Amino acid sequence: MINVPPGSSKSTTVCVMWPAWEWTWNPGSQWQFGAYADTLAVRDSLRCRGLFETEWYRDLYSETWKPQRGRWLANWLQNDKGGIRQAISVGGSPTGFHAHRQIVDDPLKPIEAHSPAALERCTRWWFETMASRVLPGQNTRTIIMQRLHDRDLAGQAAEQGYAVLSIPMRYFSAAARAPTPIGWLDPRSSDGELLCPSRWDESEVERRKKEFGPDGWAAQDQQDPVPEGGAIYKQEWFHNYYRERPRLEGALVVISFDCAFKSHETSSYVAGQAWAFKPPNFYLLAEVREHLDFVGTIAAVKSMYAQFPDASAVLIEDKANGPAVIEMLKSSIPGVLAIEPDGSKEARAYATQPIFASGNVWLPDASLAPWILDWVTEHKRFPRGIANDRVDAQTQAIRWCLKGGFGDYYAGLESLDV
């Protein structure tokens, strides 16, 4: 299974070059190519035929095989050594033909990605109809697509043990996979490094992100689809946005930091957030999220505290370089507290889930804080997404407030099971 961003020349590489190359030394191999539309399947068949018919190709390989007269069609290319290249649409019939190689390229229209019927139809076609048309022996089945949905064909294939080659637009070490069975490994090593800057530079990637939308970009360019409706945090819970900074009189303001081990771009992010708690509502006020070393983390905490000097507490997770940060800051900033995380990340997220579900979380509008789009997307993907730093900072802040903060700051909260 190959997952790459749109425009990565996947069809040229897999549907045109691969069979043309294999016929130079294995001209008897038989192929079935599918796509969500006949026009796409036939397009690549014609491109492959065009390559076969070039003077360059025929000069090199004319002694290996020749086209079979009468069987050299738009959707059926057959040579005199028994090799066949068939093109069909997803849902179409392979007409009794069995193949050594089966490839489906873009099995689903992006517009149908959220149609349960379309997802089911595609899955049944590949795993039932087409699976019965593979010749016995050491033969291959290949899916090539950008991710569209957490239950798309690629997601189903991953669950069934397909080897996965996933190449995101931006590299994230947290999502890096082991080498494929043929040994390929993403050569990038720095978080945020682009796939091909000469083709898609920073401005072009940002344009794609804006046009695809946060969820579409996460799926199609990053190969990390958001679960339908969200996972622990559901889509419909993110609907309260403020356009003016909330009044903080009488609120419990806390600063929460999730630290990292080092500043290298292969490490996790440092995520810091400021929250206001005015029962029953929580207001996200500000955020910093960067790759920071120890000195940079100290500066980020001090900067956040300078914005909110009335914060009652500065919560710092007692992991990674958190203990050193705490030791450095506790003599200069009041209310610095070491927070020992209890339970798993998922358990801590489930503890704040009811607060989101009940509509008691207010977020800054994107006009005030453009980063909120990524913040929401990370929450909806959690725990299946690439990053979780923002979620960790959030759960640390909200759970501390719900437990009462300093001396059960708000009466009655001790009854909440968090």
C-alpha positions as CSV (number, residue, x, y, z in Angstrom):
1,M,0.0,0.0,0.0
2,I,1.4,3.3,-1.1
3,N,0.1,6.6,0.4
4,V,1.4,9.8,-1.1
5,P,0.1,13.4,-1.6
6,P,-1.8,14.3,-4.8
7,G,0.5,15.3,-7.6
8,S,3.3,13.0,-6.6
9,S,3.5,11.3,-10.1
10,K,2.1,8.1,-8.5
11,S,0.1,7.1,-11.6
12,T,3.0,7.6,-13.9
13,T,5.3,5.6,-11.7
14,V,3.0,2.7,-10.8
15,C,0.6,2.5,-13.7
16,V,2.8,3.5,-16.6
17,M,6.4,2.8,-15.8
18,W,6.1,-0.3,-13.7
19,P,4.5,-2.6,-16.3
20,A,6.6,-1.2,-19.0
21,W,9.7,-1.9,-17.1
22,E,8.7,-5.4,-16.0
23,W,7.8,-6.4,-19.6
24,T,11.4,-5.7,-20.6
25,W,12.4,-8.9,-18.7
26,N,9.1,-10.6,-17.9
27,P,6.9,-10.0,-20.9
28,G,4.5,-12.8,-19.9
29,S,3.3,-11.0,-16.8
30,Q,-0.4,-10.2,-16.6
31,W,-1.8,-7.0,-15.0
32,Q,-5.1,-5.6,-13.9
33,F,-5.3,-1.8,-13.2
34,G,-8.4,-0.2,-11.6
35,A,-9.4,3.3,-10.7
36,Y,-12.6,4.9,-9.5
37,A,-13.5,5.9,-13.1
38,D,-13.1,4.2,-16.4
39,T,-11.6,7.4,-17.8
40,L,-8.7,7.4,-15.4
41,A,-8.0,3.7,-15.9
42,V,-8.1,4.1,-19.7
43,R,-6.0,7.3,-19.5
44,D,-3.1,5.4,-17.9
45,S,-3.5,2.5,-20.2
46,L,-3.1,4.8,-23.2
47,R,-0.1,6.5,-21.6
48,C,1.4,3.1,-21.1
49,R,0.7,2.1,-24.7
50,G,2.2,5.4,-25.8
51,L,5.4,4.5,-24.0
52,F,5.5,1.0,-25.5
53,E,5.2,2.6,-29.0
54,T,8.0,5.1,-28.6
55,E,11.0,4.6,-30.9
56,W,13.2,4.6,-27.9
57,Y,11.3,1.7,-26.2
58,R,11.0,-0.4,-29.4
59,D,14.7,0.1,-30.3
60,L,15.7,-1.4,-26.9
61,Y,13.1,-4.1,-26.4
62,S,11.6,-5.0,-29.8
63,E,13.2,-8.4,-29.6
64,T,11.7,-9.1,-26.2
65,W,8.0,-8.9,-27.3
66,K,5.7,-7.5,-29.9
67,P,2.1,-6.2,-29.7
68,Q,-0.5,-8.8,-30.6
69,R,-2.5,-7.6,-33.5
70,G,-6.2,-7.2,-32.7
71,R,-5.6,-7.1,-28.9
72,W,-3.8,-3.8,-28.7
73,L,-6.8,-1.7,-27.4
74,A,-7.4,1.2,-25.1
75,N,-8.3,-1.0,-22.1
76,W,-6.6,-4.2,-23.1
77,L,-2.9,-4.4,-24.2
78,Q,-1.7,-7.9,-25.1
79,N,1.7,-9.0,-26.4
80,D,2.9,-12.1,-28.2
81,K,4.4,-13.6,-25.1
82,G,1.1,-13.8,-23.2
83,G,1.5,-10.5,-21.3
84,I,-1.7,-8.5,-20.7
85,R,-2.5,-5.1,-19.3
86,Q,-6.2,-4.7,-18.5
87,A,-7.9,-1.4,-17.3
88,I,-11.2,-1.4,-15.4
89,S,-13.1,0.8,-13.0
90,V,-13.7,0.1,-9.3
91,G,-16.8,-2.0,-9.2
92,G,-16.2,-3.2,-12.8
93,S,-15.9,-6.8,-13.7
94,P,-12.5,-8.3,-14.5
95,T,-14.3,-10.5,-17.1
96,G,-12.9,-13.8,-16.1
97,F,-9.3,-12.7,-16.4
98,H,-6.7,-13.6,-13.7
99,A,-3.5,-11.6,-13.1
100,H,-0.1,-11.8,-11.6
101,R,-0.3,-8.1,-10.6
102,Q,-3.3,-6.2,-9.4
103,I,-3.1,-2.4,-8.8
104,V,-5.8,0.0,-7.9
105,D,-4.9,3.7,-8.2
106,D,-7.3,6.2,-6.6
107,P,-10.0,3.7,-5.8
108,L,-12.4,6.4,-4.3
109,K,-13.4,9.9,-5.4
110,P,-12.5,12.4,-2.7
111,I,-16.1,13.7,-2.8
112,E,-17.3,10.2,-1.8
113,A,-14.9,9.9,1.1
114,H,-17.6,10.4,3.7
115,S,-20.2,8.1,2.1
116,P,-20.5,4.9,4.0
117,A,-22.0,3.2,0.9
118,A,-19.1,4.3,-1.3
119,L,-16.5,3.1,1.3
120,E,-18.2,-0.2,1.6
121,R,-18.6,-0.7,-2.2
122,C,-14.9,0.0,-2.7
123,T,-13.8,-2.3,0.1
124,R,-16.0,-5.2,-1.1
125,W,-14.8,-4.9,-4.7
126,W,-11.1,-5.0,-3.7
127,F,-11.3,-7.7,-1.0
128,E,-13.9,-9.9,-2.6
129,T,-14.3,-9.5,-6.4
130,M,-10.7,-8.7,-7.2
131,A,-9.1,-10.9,-4.6
132,S,-10.6,-13.9,-6.4
133,R,-8.8,-12.9,-9.6
134,V,-5.2,-13.2,-8.5
135,L,-3.2,-16.0,-10.0
136,P,-1.7,-18.4,-7.4
137,G,1.9,-18.1,-6.4
138,Q,4.2,-15.2,-5.5
139,N,2.0,-12.5,-7.0
140,T,1.2,-9.0,-5.8
141,R,-1.7,-6.7,-5.0
142,T,-1.0,-3.0,-4.7
143,I,-3.1,0.0,-3.5
144,I,-1.9,3.5,-4.3
145,M,-3.8,6.5,-3.1
146,Q,-3.8,9.5,-0.8
147,R,-5.7,8.9,2.4
148,L,-9.3,10.3,2.5
149,H,-10.9,8.7,5.5
150,D,-9.9,6.6,8.5
151,R,-12.0,3.8,7.1
152,D,-11.0,4.1,3.5
153,L,-9.5,1.2,1.5
154,A,-6.0,2.0,2.8
155,G,-7.2,2.0,6.4
156,Q,-8.8,-1.4,5.8
157,A,-5.7,-2.8,4.1
158,A,-3.5,-1.6,7.0
159,E,-5.6,-3.6,9.4
160,Q,-5.2,-6.7,7.2
161,G,-1.5,-6.5,7.4
162,Y,-0.5,-4.8,4.1
163,A,3.0,-3.5,3.9
164,V,2.7,0.3,4.1
165,L,4.7,2.9,2.3
166,S,3.5,6.3,3.6
167,I,5.1,9.5,2.5
168,P,3.7,12.7,4.1
169,M,4.1,16.1,2.6
170,R,5.8,17.3,5.9
171,Y,8.0,14.8,7.7
172,F,7.1,13.9,11.3
173,S,9.4,11.5,13.2
174,A,6.5,10.5,15.4
175,A,4.8,9.0,12.4
176,A,7.9,7.5,10.7
177,R,7.5,3.9,9.9
178,A,10.1,1.1,9.7
179,P,11.6,0.2,6.3
180,T,9.3,-1.4,3.8
181,P,9.8,-5.1,2.9
182,I,12.0,-4.0,-0.1
183,G,14.1,-1.8,2.2
184,W,12.9,1.8,1.4
185,L,13.0,4.3,4.2
186,D,12.1,8.0,4.2
187,P,15.5,9.8,3.9
188,R,14.2,12.8,5.8
189,S,15.1,13.2,9.5
190,S,13.9,16.7,10.6
191,D,10.3,17.4,11.7
192,G,8.6,19.7,9.2
193,E,10.9,18.9,6.3
194,L,9.0,19.1,3.0
195,L,8.6,16.2,0.6
196,C,9.9,18.1,-2.5
197,P,10.5,21.8,-1.9
198,S,11.4,22.4,-5.5
199,R,7.9,21.3,-6.4
200,W,6.0,22.3,-3.3
201,D,7.6,25.1,-1.4
202,E,6.4,26.5,1.9
203,S,3.9,29.0,0.3
204,E,2.5,26.2,-2.0
205,V,2.1,23.9,1.0
206,E,0.2,26.6,3.0
207,R,-2.0,27.2,-0.1
208,R,-2.9,23.5,-0.3
209,K,-3.6,23.4,3.4
210,K,-5.9,26.4,3.1
211,E,-7.8,24.9,0.1
212,F,-8.0,21.3,1.5
213,G,-9.0,22.5,4.9
214,P,-7.3,21.2,8.1
215,D,-8.8,17.7,8.0
216,G,-8.4,17.3,4.2
217,W,-4.8,18.4,4.4
218,A,-4.1,16.0,7.3
219,A,-5.6,13.1,5.2
220,Q,-4.4,13.8,1.7
221,D,-1.1,15.5,2.2
222,Q,0.0,14.1,5.6
223,Q,-1.6,10.6,5.2
224,D,-3.2,11.0,8.6
225,P,-7.0,11.1,8.3
226,V,-9.1,12.4,11.1
227,P,-11.5,9.7,12.4
228,E,-15.0,10.4,11.2
229,G,-16.5,12.8,13.6
230,G,-13.4,12.8,15.8
231,A,-12.0,10.1,18.1
232,I,-12.1,10.9,21.8
233,Y,-13.0,14.6,21.0
234,K,-15.9,14.8,18.5
235,Q,-16.3,17.3,15.7
236,E,-19.6,18.7,17.0
237,W,-18.1,19.7,20.3
238,F,-15.9,22.4,18.8
239,H,-18.5,25.1,18.2
240,N,-18.0,27.7,20.9
241,Y,-15.6,30.5,19.7
242,Y,-15.1,33.9,21.1
243,R,-14.1,37.0,19.1
244,E,-13.3,39.2,22.1
245,R,-11.0,38.2,24.9
246,P,-13.2,37.0,27.8
247,R,-13.2,39.0,31.0
248,L,-11.0,37.4,33.6
249,E,-12.4,39.0,36.8
250,G,-13.2,36.2,39.2
251,A,-11.6,33.5,37.0
252,L,-9.0,31.0,37.9
253,V,-6.2,31.5,35.4
254,V,-3.6,28.7,35.0
255,I,-0.7,28.2,32.7
256,S,0.1,24.6,31.6
257,F,3.3,23.4,29.9
258,D,4.0,20.0,28.3
259,C,7.8,19.9,27.9
260,A,10.2,17.9,25.7
261,F,13.5,16.2,26.1
262,K,15.5,18.3,23.6
263,S,15.2,21.0,20.9
264,H,16.1,18.9,17.9
265,E,13.4,18.9,15.3
266,T,13.1,15.1,15.7
267,S,11.8,15.6,19.3
268,S,8.4,16.4,20.5
269,Y,7.1,20.0,20.6
270,V,6.9,22.1,23.8
271,A,3.3,23.1,24.2
272,G,2.2,25.8,26.6
273,Q,-1.3,27.1,27.1
274,A,-3.1,29.7,29.3
275,W,-6.6,28.8,30.4
276,A,-9.3,30.7,32.4
277,F,-11.8,28.8,34.4
278,K,-15.1,30.6,35.2
279,P,-17.4,27.8,36.2
280,P,-18.8,26.1,34.4
281,N,-16.8,27.3,31.4
282,F,-13.1,27.0,30.3
283,Y,-11.5,29.6,28.0
284,L,-8.3,28.9,26.1
285,L,-6.5,32.2,26.1
286,A,-3.1,31.7,24.5
287,E,-0.7,29.0,23.3
288,V,2.9,28.5,22.4
289,R,4.0,25.4,20.5
290,E,7.6,25.1,19.2
291,H,10.7,22.9,19.2
292,L,12.5,24.4,22.2
293,D,15.6,23.6,24.2
294,F,15.9,24.1,27.9
295,V,16.7,27.8,27.6
296,G,14.0,28.3,25.1
297,T,11.4,26.6,27.3
298,I,12.4,28.8,30.3
299,A,11.9,31.9,28.1
300,A,8.5,30.6,26.8
301,V,7.2,30.0,30.3
302,K,8.4,33.5,31.4
303,S,6.8,35.1,28.3
304,M,3.5,33.3,29.0
305,Y,3.5,34.4,32.6
306,A,4.3,38.0,31.6
307,Q,1.0,37.9,29.5
308,F,-1.0,36.5,32.5
309,P,0.7,37.8,35.7
310,D,-2.4,37.0,37.7
311,A,-2.2,33.3,36.9
312,S,-2.8,31.3,40.0
313,A,-0.5,28.4,39.0
314,V,2.1,27.5,36.4
315,L,1.7,23.7,35.8
316,I,4.7,21.9,34.4
317,E,4.6,18.2,33.7
318,D,7.2,16.5,35.8
319,K,8.7,14.6,32.9
320,A,11.3,15.2,30.1
321,N,13.2,18.4,31.0
322,G,10.2,19.5,33.2
323,P,12.0,18.9,36.5
324,A,14.9,21.1,35.5
325,V,12.5,23.8,34.2
326,I,10.6,23.7,37.5
327,E,13.8,24.0,39.5
328,M,15.0,27.0,37.5
329,L,11.6,28.9,37.6
330,K,10.3,28.3,41.1
331,S,12.4,31.0,42.6
332,S,11.3,33.7,40.1
333,I,7.7,32.8,39.3
334,P,5.1,32.2,42.0
335,G,2.8,29.1,41.8
336,V,5.1,26.9,39.7
337,L,3.9,23.3,40.3
338,A,5.2,20.0,39.2
339,I,2.5,17.8,37.8
340,E,3.0,14.0,37.9
341,P,0.9,12.6,35.1
342,D,-1.3,9.8,36.3
343,G,-2.8,7.1,34.0
344,S,-2.4,7.0,30.2
345,K,-2.7,9.9,27.8
346,E,-6.0,8.5,26.6
347,A,-7.3,8.1,30.2
348,R,-6.5,11.8,30.9
349,A,-8.2,12.8,27.6
350,Y,-11.3,10.9,28.5
351,A,-11.4,12.7,31.8
352,T,-11.9,16.1,30.0
353,Q,-14.2,14.6,27.3
354,P,-17.4,15.5,29.3
355,I,-16.3,19.2,29.5
356,F,-16.0,19.4,25.7
357,A,-19.2,17.4,25.2
358,S,-21.2,19.6,27.4
359,G,-20.2,22.8,25.5
360,N,-18.2,24.2,28.4
361,V,-15.0,24.8,26.4
362,W,-14.6,28.2,24.6
363,L,-11.8,28.7,22.0
364,P,-10.4,31.8,20.3
365,D,-11.8,32.4,16.9
366,A,-9.4,31.8,14.0
367,S,-9.4,35.6,13.3
368,L,-7.7,36.0,16.7
369,A,-5.6,32.9,16.8
370,P,-5.0,31.2,13.4
371,W,-3.3,28.3,15.2
372,I,-6.6,27.2,16.6
373,L,-7.4,25.3,13.4
374,D,-4.4,23.0,14.0
375,W,-5.3,22.8,17.7
376,V,-8.8,21.5,17.0
377,T,-7.5,19.1,14.3
378,E,-5.0,17.6,16.7
379,H,-7.7,17.1,19.3
380,K,-10.0,15.4,16.8
381,R,-7.2,13.0,15.6
382,F,-6.1,12.2,19.2
383,P,-5.0,9.5,20.0
384,R,-4.5,8.4,16.4
385,G,-2.8,11.5,15.1
386,I,0.9,12.3,14.8
387,A,1.2,14.7,17.7
388,N,-0.4,15.0,21.2
389,D,1.5,17.9,22.8
390,R,-1.5,20.2,22.7
391,V,-3.8,17.6,24.2
392,D,-1.4,16.9,27.0
393,A,-1.2,20.6,28.0
394,Q,-5.0,20.9,27.8
395,T,-5.8,17.9,30.0
396,Q,-3.2,18.9,32.5
397,A,-4.8,22.4,32.9
398,I,-8.5,21.3,32.9
399,R,-8.0,18.4,35.2
400,W,-6.1,20.5,37.7
401,C,-8.9,23.1,37.8
402,L,-11.6,20.5,38.1
403,K,-9.8,18.9,41.0
404,G,-10.1,22.2,42.8
405,G,-6.8,23.9,42.2
406,F,-5.5,25.4,45.4
407,G,-7.4,24.1,48.3
408,D,-10.6,23.2,46.3
409,Y,-10.7,26.8,44.9
410,Y,-14.3,26.2,43.8
411,A,-16.8,24.5,46.1
412,G,-18.6,21.5,44.9
413,L,-16.0,20.4,42.3
414,E,-14.7,17.6,44.5
415,S,-17.8,15.6,43.4
416,L,-16.5,15.4,39.8
417,D,-14.8,12.2,39.0
418,V,-11.7,13.3,37.1
